[in-house]
Amino acid sequence: MPRPDTRPHPVRQLARRSGATTRTVVLIATGGATTALLAAVSGPLPLLIALAIVAGMVRGNLTLLQATAATDRWGTAAHGRLSATLAAPVTVAGALAPFAGAALAAPLGGYPRLLAVLACASACAAVLASGSGTKG
């Protein structure tokens, strides 16, 4: 009978080897990179589809990161309050983003320039996130 695989799951290994700050910075930077590529690349269609898939994967991972960020950074005490405090601005930004994007696209000269501005904002966010850390 074969022995069961006792190696740790790769996701658990990644979580043990990287902190919340590292995961946040990597995901924000990767999201910014995909946004920049979407701004710069107009085809071929399979490449655009691949970029959109990677961007979606990053967004999905950011959702998972948000679900664990408060506990990873500040522990389980007051988890509900901390998670809500973290989620509130993200939820508001997500609700306003479609309107803001449509309103800014024309003044910026179109969606490629809007995406370039968003990529720059992501780069700034990644730098700011790299300076964050856990309390005590």
VMD Tcl script that draws the C-alpha trace (Angstrom):
set ca {
  {0.00 0.00 0.00}
  {1.46 3.42 -0.93}
  {2.36 5.80 1.86}
  {0.17 8.89 2.16}
  {1.74 12.12 1.00}
  {2.80 13.91 4.18}
  {4.30 16.96 2.49}
  {2.68 20.28 3.43}
  {0.28 21.73 0.90}
  {2.00 24.35 -1.33}
  {-0.43 27.08 -0.25}
  {0.36 26.41 3.41}
  {4.06 26.51 2.61}
  {3.63 29.89 0.92}
  {1.62 31.23 3.86}
  {4.34 30.10 6.30}
  {7.16 31.59 4.24}
  {5.55 34.94 3.50}
  {3.73 37.41 5.67}
  {0.58 39.37 4.98}
  {2.63 42.37 3.87}
  {4.60 40.38 1.29}
  {1.47 38.77 -0.12}
  {-0.26 42.16 -0.28}
  {2.64 43.82 -2.10}
  {3.02 40.96 -4.60}
  {-0.69 40.90 -5.42}
  {-1.02 44.67 -5.78}
  {2.12 44.86 -7.92}
  {0.96 41.97 -10.10}
  {-2.46 43.58 -10.49}
  {-0.77 46.81 -11.52}
  {1.40 44.96 -14.01}
  {-1.60 43.28 -15.64}
  {-3.38 46.64 -15.75}
  {-0.34 48.25 -17.42}
  {-0.17 45.42 -19.95}
  {-3.87 45.75 -20.72}
  {-3.26 49.47 -21.31}
  {-0.34 48.81 -23.67}
  {-1.43 45.71 -25.58}
  {-4.15 45.84 -28.22}
  {-3.87 42.25 -29.44}
  {-3.80 39.53 -30.48}
  {-7.01 38.34 -28.87}
  {-5.50 35.23 -27.18}
  {-2.96 37.46 -25.41}
  {-5.70 39.80 -24.22}
  {-7.69 36.83 -22.95}
  {-4.63 35.51 -21.09}
  {-4.02 38.94 -19.52}
  {-7.67 39.18 -18.48}
  {-7.46 35.72 -16.89}
  {-4.33 36.64 -14.94}
  {-5.95 39.93 -13.84}
  {-8.99 37.98 -12.64}
  {-6.79 35.51 -10.77}
  {-5.06 38.40 -9.01}
  {-8.43 39.94 -8.09}
  {-9.63 36.62 -6.74}
  {-6.50 36.26 -4.63}
  {-6.95 39.80 -3.32}
  {-10.42 38.77 -2.15}
  {-8.91 35.82 -0.29}
  {-6.18 38.04 1.13}
  {-8.76 40.53 2.37}
  {-10.60 37.72 4.15}
  {-7.48 36.80 6.14}
  {-5.60 40.10 6.37}
  {-7.00 41.32 9.68}
  {-6.30 38.04 11.44}
  {-2.84 37.72 9.87}
  {-1.88 41.23 10.92}
  {-3.62 41.80 14.25}
  {-4.71 38.40 15.57}
  {-8.17 37.12 16.36}
  {-9.12 39.64 19.06}
  {-11.80 42.00 17.75}
  {-11.72 40.16 14.41}
  {-15.19 41.32 13.34}
  {-14.50 45.00 13.97}
  {-11.08 44.89 12.31}
  {-12.35 42.98 9.28}
  {-15.23 45.41 8.83}
  {-12.89 48.39 9.17}
  {-10.64 46.89 6.50}
  {-13.50 45.88 4.20}
  {-15.51 49.12 4.31}
  {-13.22 51.30 2.13}
  {-12.60 48.41 -0.27}
  {-16.35 47.91 -0.69}
  {-17.00 51.62 -1.23}
  {-14.15 51.85 -3.76}
  {-15.47 48.79 -5.60}
  {-18.94 50.31 -5.76}
  {-17.69 53.67 -7.06}
  {-15.05 52.32 -9.47}
  {-17.28 51.75 -12.52}
  {-18.69 55.28 -12.30}
  {-15.29 56.85 -11.62}
  {-13.66 54.91 -14.47}
  {-16.29 55.99 -16.96}
  {-16.13 59.60 -15.74}
  {-12.31 59.74 -15.96}
  {-11.80 57.92 -19.26}
  {-12.76 60.84 -21.52}
  {-10.76 63.56 -19.70}
  {-7.71 61.27 -19.63}
  {-7.93 60.57 -23.37}
  {-9.49 57.11 -23.38}
  {-9.39 53.81 -21.57}
  {-5.75 52.93 -22.37}
  {-4.62 56.11 -20.58}
  {-7.04 55.43 -17.74}
  {-5.53 51.96 -17.35}
  {-2.03 53.49 -17.35}
  {-3.08 55.87 -14.54}
  {-4.55 52.94 -12.61}
  {-1.32 50.97 -13.09}
  {0.63 53.91 -11.63}
  {-1.81 54.03 -8.71}
  {-1.20 50.32 -8.14}
  {2.56 50.90 -8.12}
  {2.12 53.62 -5.49}
  {-0.15 51.33 -3.47}
  {2.41 48.52 -3.61}
  {5.11 50.89 -2.29}
  {2.82 52.07 0.51}
  {1.87 48.48 1.36}
  {5.51 47.49 1.56}
  {5.92 49.96 4.41}
  {3.01 48.52 6.37}
  {3.39 45.70 8.83}
  {1.93 43.95 11.79}
  {1.42 45.55 15.16}
  {3.32 44.31 18.16}
}
mol new
graphics top color blue
foreach p $ca { graphics top sphere $p radius 0.5 }
foreach p [lrange $ca 0 end-1] q [lrange $ca 1 end] { graphics top cylinder $p $q radius 0.2 }
display resetview
